[in-house]
Amino acid sequence: MPHSAIALVTLLLSVGWAGAHFVIEESALKVVLPPEAKTKYFKGFDMALANFGAPRYGGALRGRLVYIDAEHYTSQHTCSPPCGFACQDFASATPPVDLRLAGDPGETYIMLVDRGPNTTATTACKFAEKASACQGWVWNVQSAGARGAIVVNYEDALTTMEAPDDDDEASHRFLTNITIPAAFVTRATGEALKGLLKGGAAVYVSMDWTDLLPKKQQVHWEFWTNSNDQCGSICDVQKQFIKQFVPVAKEFDAHNWTVFEPHYIVWVCPSLYRSSDVCRSQCIRQSRYCSPDPDGNLTAGYSGRDVVQENLRQLCVFKLASDAGRAHLWWDYVTAFGERCDMQSGSYGEQCALKVFDSINADGWSSRQALTACVGQQDSDAPHPIMDAQLAAQKGDDATGEGEVWILPTIRINGIQYRGKMATAEVLRAICAGFAAGNTPEACSKAVDDPCMQGSKGYQDCTARLDGKTQCIATFAGYNCTCGKGYLPHVDAQGVETCLDLNECLSVSQLDPKCTCPRCACNNTRGGYECITDIPDECANGYGGCWHADLKVGAGPPVSFSACKDNLPAYKRALARGLSTADIPLHTCTCPPCFTAVESRGVITCTPKCDLRYCDLEAGVCHADPSSGGSKGGVGALSVVLIVLGVVAALGAAGYAAYQLRIRSIMQQEVRAILAQYMRLDDTDADGELAAGGGGSRLKQMTGGGGGGIGSGGGLGDVGGSSNGV
């Protein structure tokens, strides 16, 4: 870096903030086991959070503490420098150290390591160093299979483990891949923990971040950033985080769960130097608000003046978007600006920025004029209220516990600075830890670690349950056991949930070829099923010890008969219902149809009921020998046919006779009805209502008088001169 740039940075950093200081965020380290150690150190220990890794905000990590050296570990390993410094990849130790292969499966380990070495003869290993030297304590600890790292200081002081220098890109690549939490403890704390581990004793500790953040109904959080994209891997991490966090930020903003505000660190030049060329080239508004030169070259390329002007423009975008009720559009602007207006291509600046603004302002919620008016003139000699607000906010406040912001990027949640990896999952978890109990949004379920992964405590607890709640569901507070696969949840009138076992053997197993082969069966188990294959056919092997014989049936070849009955259907039914098959034999000895069991001296044999030629071998029914006239062996088939035909004939004759009687009755009734029109008949009509006028006649009644009828006198001719007679 040129001397002029160094001078500027020194000048900018020389300005202190009255009443504020850098805050070291601390959490609790507690001894869990053995009980006597827990009692001795019941207050626990303080530990400082690292500014990388993945602290479990709102939660805790419990595991077995290990310190790899001859006096404190169960096996001997050799490293250079010594293994306790974790400065060498543990895979290169002699023999190699892999905690995943040590102890019980699923055991969680937290490794204790020393800061240093700090002797003149040995170069100290940094928190994360270049790949050509040490790869860093925490990276090596993670590679060895530990789930957490505790670094012991060589003095009784706490500090925040920071990321490497800006140009140390190799170390940053390791830092971005560190997924375990890391903490820093004092020398006294380290000595106390090592004392507990003497002789390889089993000591369990808990790294606790439960109460690290103040709790609020609505979380307030800030993101401190910079539009400069020439800061190496730090800028790359920052741009990647913004891009990935956009959907999360929009969701929280849309539901009004959080209050978000972006901030930009502002440097200032002391009033005595504001008129210098160095300050004027890197500052706006008469050297009131500044930023270091992005590439360190004060005479070429982009300047700090360009950076601070774009920072102000992005703050104005947020103000205009917030006033329009669209604060989430700031995320769209900074994402698009980072992708389209980079310094390397030469597109960084106002012209590209206005095009990006137009793209998010397509529906006219604001205007270029409003944005330009908010930014104002670079060379104005008046203070800008937005930039003054940045200066005030980054000072922090001892009264509220807000520390000074001087690291980029920085996140502050409910006034407390976030420490950890700048990644979506880790930041989201920290934000969610800031909600008051009972007010955590459902979206926070995305922020939890996976306590249900195979081998974890949640997985083990749920799978061991016998009430059907075998499925582990991760929650922000930990995990819940719910009805697992193969169970149906049922809630009774009191709201108590139980898990009903589903019988897959009646449905799913029908699609499983392992359960549907001829000698296969489905065994219903709680929460699932299993296919039993290759069930032996005992009748095919020596007839199962039952009677068997080859007998002649007619003129054909001998037919094999056996008393061995395969019980596979009953065996399958019992298995499908999850019943025991201990009392269900795979075969029984039962005489086949057409045979009768005969016991002689404890041995059961089968004899034919009749001549097998005349026996239905399926139904076991014997028929008469045609040559015997049906006198033997039951009713013959011919007799049955004759009987049936006789019954049919009798029924037909009876039906015909009834039909004839009915026809005769109808004809008699119709004749009487006709005669009744011409003469009075005795009321001997058997049918009652067939007489004329009765309403039941099949013939229309004829009226007399005044002539008519067949003759002219209205009668049947003029016989007897009677008008109504015959």
Helices and strands as residue ranges (DSSP letters): H 3-13, E 26-33, H 35-40, E 45-49, E 60-66, G 83-85, G 90-92, G 99-101, E 109-114, H 137-143, E 148-152, H 169-176, E 182-185, H 187-196, G 198-200, E 203-208, E 219-225, H 233-254, E 258-264, G 271-273, H 277-282, E 283-284, E 289-290, H 304-323, H 329-340, H 350-360, H 368-375, H 385-395, E 410-413, E 416-417, H 424-432, G 442-447, H 457-463, E 471-475, E 478-482, E 487-491, E 497-501, G 504-506, G 508-511, H 513-516, E 521-525, E 528-532, G 538-540, G 542-545, E 548-551, E 559-562, E 564-566, H 568-576, E 587-589, E 595-600, E 603-608, G 612-614, G 626-628, H 637-675, G 719-721
